[in-house]
C-alpha cells in the first residue's frame, strides 16, 4: 500500500498524477550561527536589546559606534572567521555605570631634551609619536592625547592637562578595567624603546563599574528560539555568566528537552595563576568555556571573540577533531615571564580554565579548550563534559537523529512488533525504528563522529511506551569519537 498524502483514492479522470514526498531526501544541516554580545555607544544607530544579523565589520561600526566594544569584538571575531553567519546582541551601558580611566604622565629628566619615538599600546593598539628635543613634557602630552583621540576605532578617549594624559574608556562599566596600557610591547625586535631622558609613568585603567547585567537577561530572552551555537560573552562577573547559564541550561534552557536549541558560550579571564584557579573553581557549567591568561595587552572580551572566531570554523567542519594548535588570531601573547608554565596550565585545566601556548613568533595557539564543568551534583569530580568537542559532538549527533526522525516519521502510524501490514504502508514498528537508528549510527561512525557500532546495536533499546501507545521510547547508548591529546612513550633503548 503506497502512503499517498494528497492524491485521492477515488479520482476517475485520466491519466497521470504525481505528488512529492521528501521524507527520504533530507540531508540538510543547520546553519551554525555566532552571537556576539557587547556594548554599543551613543553614536550607534542600531537598536539595543535584540539580536541583529551582521553585515560585516563596517556594519558593526556604523550600527554600534566605530569605537564601541561591540564593533571591536566583531572585528576581532571576523579576523578569524570570515565566513560564518554572525549576529549581534547589542547592549547599552548600564544606568549609573562608571567608565574606567587611567593616566600617562610624562617627565623630561635633565636639560638635554628628548628625541625619538614613543610606542604606547592601548588595548593592544599601537600609537607611535615622534618627539623632538624642542618639545616640553606638556607639548608631548598634548600631542599624544591628540594622536590617541584621533583613532576612530580606539577604545579610549584622551585629554591632556600639563604633562598628564588622561585616558577614559569609551564604554562604561567593568569592561574598561580590561584596557591595558603599556610601552614598547614589541621591544627591540620591533624597534621600540622609550626616548632617552623621557620618563613615562602609567597608572593602569581602573574604576570602571557596573556591567549591563540588568539588560543582559532581557536581551537574551529576546533571542527567542533562534539557534546560536557560538556565543561570545564579554563578561566574567558571576551575574552575567549565571544569566547565560540559565539561558543554556539542561532543565529549562536551550539544552533542555523542550527547546533542543543548544549553544555554547566562550569567555576569557585575565588574572594571575591564583586568580584564574580561584575563578575557575567557582564555576561549574558544561555550556561555557573560559580561556585564562595573564598580562596580555589584549582585553579579555576581545580575546573571547578571538577564541570563538578561531575555533568556530573547525567545530562547524568537524566537531570531533580537537581544536588544539588552532591559532587564536589577533591575541597578543603575554611577555615570556607572564606565561603560564606547563605545570601551571595543567592546574588550570583541573580548575575549569582553558589554556593556550605561545609559539616562538608570538602566535597564541589553543592548547586545551575545556568547559568549566568539574563536579557532579554531589560535589565529586566528573569529567563527563570536560572537553568542548564533547559538547559539539553531542549537538551534531542529536541534530542528526532529530533530522532522521522528523523527516522519515513525521506522519507514521505506529504498530506493535510482529504486526503484519502491506509493504510500503505508512506504518512503523519499534523494530523498524531500531533498525533505522542503527543504520544512522553506522553512518555517523563511518563519518567519524561515533564508534563501536556493534556494541551500540547490542545495547540499543527501542520500545513502545507502556502507558502511552502512541509514544516510542529509545535508549541511545552511543560512544562518541575520542580525540588524540596525549602521546606517552617510554624510550626503552639499547646499547650495543
N, C-alpha and C positions, 0 to 999 in steps of 0.2 A: 504494500500500500504506500503510494507516494504522498508525503505530507504537504500538499499544497496549502498555501496560506490564503490566497485571494482568488485563485481561479475556481469558479463554481463547478460543482459536480453535475448540475442539471442543464448546462448550456447545450443547445442543439444547432446553433448557427455554425456552419463550417468555417475555417478548417484548422488553421494553426494558431495556437496561443502559447505564450511563454511568460513565466514570472521568474524573478530573480531571487536567489537565496544566497546570502553572503556568509552563512554560518561556518563554512569550511574554508573561507578565503582570508580571514583576518590575520595579518602579520604585522599590524601597525604597532609602533611603540610610542609611549607618551613623551612629549617634548619636556625635557627636564629643565625647568626654569631656575634662575637665580633671583633672589630677593635681597637687595642691599638696603639696610636700614641706616639712616643718617639724618643729620640736621641740615636744614636749609638756612638761608639768610633772608633779610628783609628785601633784598634786591631781586630775589627769585620771583618768577611769575607763576609758578605752579601752586596747586592747592595741597596743603599738608593733610596728612592723616589717612590717605587712601593710596593703594598701590597703583602705580603708573608705569606703563611699559617704557623702556629706554630706547631712544633712537641714537645713542652714541654719547661720547664724552662731551661734544659740543652742545648736545641737547641737555645734558645734565647741568652744564654751566649756565645755560640760558634759563632753565626752569628753576634751579635751586640756588643760583648765585655762583658766579665764576670762582669765588674763593671760599665756597662753602665746604663744610665737612663732607657732605654727600657727593658733591662734584669730585672732590679729591679721591674719595673711595671708589667712585665709578671709574675714574681714570686709572687707578691702581689695579682694579679688577680687570679692566679691559686690556691692560698691558700684558696680561697672562692668558685671558680667554676672550679672543676677538670674535668668536663665532656663536657662543651660546646665547639663548634668549635671556635678557636681563630686565628686571623690574625694579623700580624704586619704592621704598616706603618712607616718604619724607616726614620729618618731624620739625616742629618749630622749637626754638629754645624755650625751656621751661619758664613759666612765670616766676619771677624773682631770682632767676639763675644769675650767677656771678661769673664774669669772664676772667679766665686766668691771665696773669700778667707777669712779666719779668723785665729785667734791665740789663743793658750793656753799658758799662762805664769805662770811658777811655781816659788815660792819662799819659802825658809825654814826660819821660824821665830825662832830665838834663836840658841843655840849651841847644843841642845839635839838631833838633827836629827829627822827623821820621820820613822815610820814603820806602815804598814797597807796595804790597797788595794785602789787604785784609780778606781772608776767606772765612766768612761766617756762614754756618749751617743752621737753618731754622726748619725744623720738621723734615730734615733730610734734604732740603732745597739749599743750594749753594748761592751765596751772594758775595761777589768779589768786588772790592772797592780799591782802586789805586789811590794812594795817598802821597802827598808831596811834602817836602821839608818846610814849605812856607805855610802849611796848614796848622792851625791850632787844634787842640783836642775838641773844642766846641765846633770848629769847622768840620772836622772828621765826623763827629756825631751827627751833625745836620745832614751831611752827605750820605751817611749810612742810613739814616732814617728815611731819607728821600728814596734811596735805592730800594729798600725793603717795601716801602709803601707803594712803589710803582709796580710791584709784581701783582698782576691781575689775578693770578692763581695762588698767591701766597695765603697762608693760613693765619697771619697776624697783621695787625695794623702797627704802625711805628710813628713815634714822635720824638723830637729831641728837645731837651732843656739843658742848656750849657753843655757839659761833656757827657750827659747821660741820655741814652736812647731807651725809651720805654716801649716794650712790645706788649700788645694786648691781643688775646685770641679773638678771631672773628666770631666764632660760635661760642656762646656762653655755656658754662657747665663744667663738670669734672673732666670732660674730654680735653679741655685746654691745658690741663696739667700734664698731658702726654706730649706736648710740643717740646721737643728737645732743642736746646740752643748750645752750640759749641763752635770752637775754632778749629780749623785745619784738620778736618776729619780725614781728608785724602792724604795728608802727610807729605813727606818728601817725594814719594812716588808721583804725586800729583802736583809737585812744585809749590806746595802750600807751606807758608811759615809766617809768623807774625813779624811785621816790620820791626827792626831794631829800635830800641828806646820807646816803643809803644807798649804800654801796659793795658791789657783788656781784662776787666773783671765782669763775670757773668753771674747774675742772680737768676736761677732757673725759674721757669714758668711755674706759678703756684697760685693758690687762692681760688681756682675755679670750683664752683659748687652748684649742685642740683642738676642732675640729668633729667631729661623729659620722661620720667618713669610714668607719670600720670597719663600722658597721652600715648605712650607706647602700647599699653594694653588695648586701648580703643582702636588704635591703628591696626594692630594685629587682628582684632575682631573684624575689621573692615576688609580683610583678605578673603572672607567668605570661605568658599570651598575651592578656590584656585590653588592648584598644586605648586609648591615651590620646594624643590629638592635641596637646594643650596641656599642657606640663609646666612648673610653676613651680619654679625652683631657687633656693633662698635663698643658696646658697654660691657664691663665686667663687675659692676655693682650687683649685689645679690638680688635686689628688687627687679632689675631689668632681666637678669638671667632667669629668675624664677618665673617671670612673665612668659618668657619663651618656653620654659619647662612646661608650664600649663598649656601653652599653645600646642606643644608637640606630644604631650604625654600619652601613655598607652591606655588609660582608662577613659578619658573624655576628650582627649586632644586628637591631633592629626594621625597618630598611630593607633587610635582605638578602632575597635571592630565597626563602630558606627560611621567613622569618617574614612579610614583607609586612604588618606591623602599622603601621609608620610612627610619627610623632610628632615634636614639636619642643620644645626647651627654651628657656625665657625666664629671663633673669637681669638683674641691674643691678649696676653697678660705680661706687663712689664714688672720685673722685680728681681731681687737677689734670689739665690737658691732657697734661702729660708722663707722668703716672702712667697715664692712660687709654690713651694711644697705646702705651706700653710693654706694658701688659696685653694690649691687642688684638693687637699684633704677635706675641705669644706663643701666640695661639690660631689654629686653622685648621680649623673644623668647620662644615659646612653645616647641621648639625642643632641649632645653638644661636644665639640672638640675645642680645646683651648691650647694655643701654642705659647709656651713660656720662653721669655728671653730677658736679657739684661743689657742695658746700655747701648742699644741700637739707636741711631739718630731718627729712625722711622717711628712715627706714632703707632701705638698698638692697634688703633682702629684702622689704620692703613695696612698694617701687617695682616690683620684679619681679612681684609679684602684681597690682598696679595696671596695669602694662603688659599682661600676659597677659589680664586681665579686660577691658581696653579694646579689644584687637584681636581677641579670640576671636569675639565675635558677628559682626563684619564678615567675618572669614575663613570662618566657617561659612556665612554667607549667600552670599558670592561671593568665592572666593579670588583672583579675577583683579583685583578693584578694589584700587588702592593704599590702604594704611592711613594714608597721610599725612593730617594735620589731625584725626585722631581724638583727642579729649581723653583724656589719661591721668588718669582721675578719681581725685581724692584726693591726688595728688602735690603737695606744697608746692614752689613754684618757688624756685630759688636766688635770693638777692639779685641785683640787676642787675649789680653788679660781678663776680659769680662766674659769670655765664652765659657759655657758650662763644659766641664770635663766629662769623659765617658762615664765614670762612676756617678757623677752628679746627674747626668742625663738619665741613667738607669734609675736613680732615686726618683726623679721627676716622673718617670713612666709608671712607677708604683704609686704615685700620688695623683694620677689623673691628668697629668700635664704632658702634652705632645712636645716632641723635640725636633731639632734640626741640627745639621752640622754645616761647616763652612769650608769651601774649597780654598786652594792657595790663591785664587784670583779674587777672593772675597764674595763669591756667589754663595748664597744660602740654599741649602738643599733639605727638603723634607726627609726626616730620618724615620720616625715612627709617629704617625698621626693616630692617636687613640681617642677614645671618649673619656669623659670624666667618671664613668660608671666604675665603681670599685668594690662595692659591698652589696650583699643581698639584704632584704628587709630585716634579717636577724643580726645584721652587722658583721657577718662573716665574709671573708674575701671571696669575690666572684668575678671571674674573667669571661663570663658568657658574652658580654657586649664590649669587650676591651677594644677591639680594633674597628676603625671606621669602615674598613672594607666589609666587615660582617654586616653592618647596618645597611650598606648599599646593596650587598648581595641579597639580603632579605627582601628589600624593596623590589629588586629585579624579579626574584622568584615569585613573590606574592602577586605581582602585577601580571606575570606570565600565566599563572594559574587562573587568576581572575579573568584575563582575556579569553582563555580557553573556555571557561565555564559560561561567561556571558555571551560568547559568540556561538558556541555549539549547543548549549542547553537553554537558551532563552525562552523557548516555548515548547517544552517537552512534557509529555505525560510520564508519570513515574509508576513503574510496576515492580512487584516483588521479584526477587531472583527466582528463576525457574518458570516464569510466565511465558507461554507461547504466544507469539504475535507475528503478524506479517512482516516480511523483510521490507525495510525502508520506512516503516511506521515511525511517527514522531513519539516514540516511546523509548525510555531508557530505564535500566535497572542498576542497582548498586554495583553489580559485577561489571557491567559495561562501563560505568563511570570509573571504576577501579582500573580497568584496562587502559582507558584514556589517560588517567593520571600517571600511570606507569610509563606509558609511551611519551608523555610530555616530560617526565623526569629524565628519561633516556636521552631526549633531545637536549635538555639542559646539561646533562652530563657530557654529551658529545661536544657541546659548545664551551665547556669548561667552567660551569658555574656550580655544579654539584658533583658528587662522587658516590661510588658504591651502590649502583642501581640494583644489584642482586639483593643486597641486604634491605634496601628500601622496599622492594617488591614483597619480600617476606614479612616485613613489619607493617606495611600499609594496611589500614583498616578503612573500609567504606561501607556504611550500613544505613539502612532506613531507620529513622528515629522511632523509638518505641512509643512515644507519646504523640508524635505528630507525623502521620503517614505521608505528608507532603514535603517532608524535610529529609535531606541526606546529610549525615554526619561523616566527616573524614578526619582521620588521624594521619597527619603527613609527617613521617619520621625521616625527613631528609637530612643529608650530611653536606654541608656547604664545602666548597673547594677551599683549600688552605693556601697560605702564602709562604714562600721561602724567605725566612727572615734571618735565621741563624745557620751558619755552616761551621760545625765543630770538627776539628781534625786533630788527631794525635799522631804526630810525626815519629813513628817508631823506626828510627833509622838504623842502619848497619854500617859497620866499619870493616873493611877487608883486612 
